[in-house]
Amino acid sequence: MLAYDDSRPPARSDAFDRCSVGVVPSPQSIRSEIEIDATPEAVFDILTDLERYGEWNPFTPRIDSSLELGAPVRMRVRLRSDERLMTQVEYVTANERPHKLCWGANIPLRFLIRADRCQTLERLEGGRTRYVCTDAFSGLLTPVVMRFFGPAVQRGFDDCALALKKRAES
C-alpha cells in the first residue's frame, strides 16, 4: 500500500529533473468576500442547512454530509451555467459554529494537487457579518487546475457569496 507523508517534501526523481520541475508550487488561492446584514449565527445556520442548498446556492446546489470532523462532504458542483453538475467528495476539516466551516480534498498523492476550502464568518458592528470563502490549492498540478478551472471556481464562489447574502438578508 502506497502511503504519502505530507509532512516531508516529495522526493526528487529523474522524472522531475527531466521536466525541469523540482519544487512544489506555493499555494494559490481563490477568494470571495462579502458583507452581510445578518449575524454570524444566522449565516452559519444557512451554511449548515445542507438540505436547502438547492433553494439558494447556484454553485453547489446539493451537499450531503453530517459535517462532523473527518466526515465526507458529497457535493454536486456547477462549474459553468451550461454544464451538468459534477460530483466531488471532500472531507470536513473544521466546523466551529459560528465562525468557520472547512473541507478539503483527500487525494492520496497530495504533492500532485491539494485543495482546502474554508468559509469564515467575522462578526461586524451592528449585527453584520463578513463572509470569506477561500479555496487554497497546492501541488504540482496547481498551475493546470488554476488555468482550466480557476475562473469558473471564482465565478462560483462569487455567485455563492451573493446568493448567501440575499438568502440571509431576506
N, C-alpha and C positions, 0 to 999 in steps of 0.2 A: 504494500500500500504506500503510495506516494504521500508524504506529508511535507508541507511547506511551513517553515518557521519564519513568520514575517517580522520577528524581532531582529533578524540579521538580514543584511542586503543580499540580493541574489548573487550566486557565484558567477563570475565571468566565464565565458566559454569561447571557443573558437568561433562559434556562430555569431556571438556578439561582436567579436573583433572584425569578422568579415563584413558585417553590416555597419560598421563604424558606430555601434551603439554600445556604450559602456556604463551608462548610468540610467537609473530610473528617473524619468522626468519629474520635476517637482509638481505638487498638486495644482490643479487648475479648478476653479470653481464657477458655478453658475449660481447667481443670487438674485432674489426678488425681495423687495421690501415695500411695505405699505402701512400707513397708519389707519386704524380702525376705531370708529366711535362705539366701542363696546369694551367691557372689562376683559382681562386675560382669561378669567374663568369662563365667561360666555364663549369666547373664541375657542378655547381649548375644548369645550363641550361639543362644538361643531366639528372640530378636527377629529375627535374621538367617537363621534356618532357615525360609524362606518356604514351602517345600513342606509343612511340618507345621502351618501356622497353623490349618487346619481341625480339628486334633485338640484345640486348646485355646482359640482366640480366638473368642468368641461375637460380637464386634462386627465384626471383619474376618476372616471365615473363609478368605478367599483373597486372596493378593497375589502378583503376578508382577513381578519386577524383577531386574536384575543388581546393584542397589544401588550402582552406580558413580555418582560425582558427575554430575549432569545427566541421569541415566537415568530413563526413565518408570517410575512405580510404578502398576501397574494393580491396583486394589483392588475387591473385592466387599464392600460395607458393608451391615450390617443396622442401620438406624436404629431400628426397632421390632421386637419379638419376633414380631409377627404379619405383618410385611411381607416382601415379596420382597427379594432382595439388589439393591442399587443399584450400578452401575458408576461408578467415579470414577478419574480419571487425574491424578496429581500427579508431581512431579519431585524427585529426590534433591538435597538442598542441603547435607547433611553426613553423613559416615559415618566416625566416629572411634572405632574399637574401643579399649577397651570403654566409652566414655563417652557417645557421642552418635550418634543416628540421626534425621535430619530429612528432611522432604519438604514441598513446598508446591504449591499450585495455580498453574498458569502461565496466567492469564487475560489476554488481550490488553488489556482495559480495566481495569487494576489499580485505578484510582480508584473503580471500582464495588464490587469485592469482592476481597479477597485473604485467603488462609488459609495459615498456616505452622505445621505440626505438628512438634514436636520431642520426642523421647524421650531423656531424660538419665538416666545412672546415676552415683550418687555412692557411692564406697567408704566403708563404715562400719566401725567396730571389730568384731572377731570374725567377719570374713569375710561380713558382711552388706552389703546394697545398698539405697540409697534410689532407687526408680524414680519419675520425674516425667514425666508426659506433658502437654504444653501445646499447645493449638491457638490461635494468635493471629489474630484476624480484624480486618481494617481495610477502610475504604472506605465509600462512601455507602450501600451495601446492608447494612452490618453490623447495624443495628438490626432489620431484617426477618429476616435469617438467624438472628440470636440468638433472636428471638421464636419463629420457627417450627421451628428445628432445634436450638437451644441445649440444651434439656432432654434431647433424645434423644442428642445427642453427649456430654453429660455422663454420662448413664447408660452409654453405650457405652464411654467411657473408664474409668469406674469398674469396669464388668464386665471389661474387658480387663485392668486392673491386678490385680484379684482372681484372674483366671484365670492371669495370668503368674506371680503369687506361688505359686499352687497347683502349677503346672507346674514351676517352678524348685525348689520345696521337696520334690517327690515323688521 
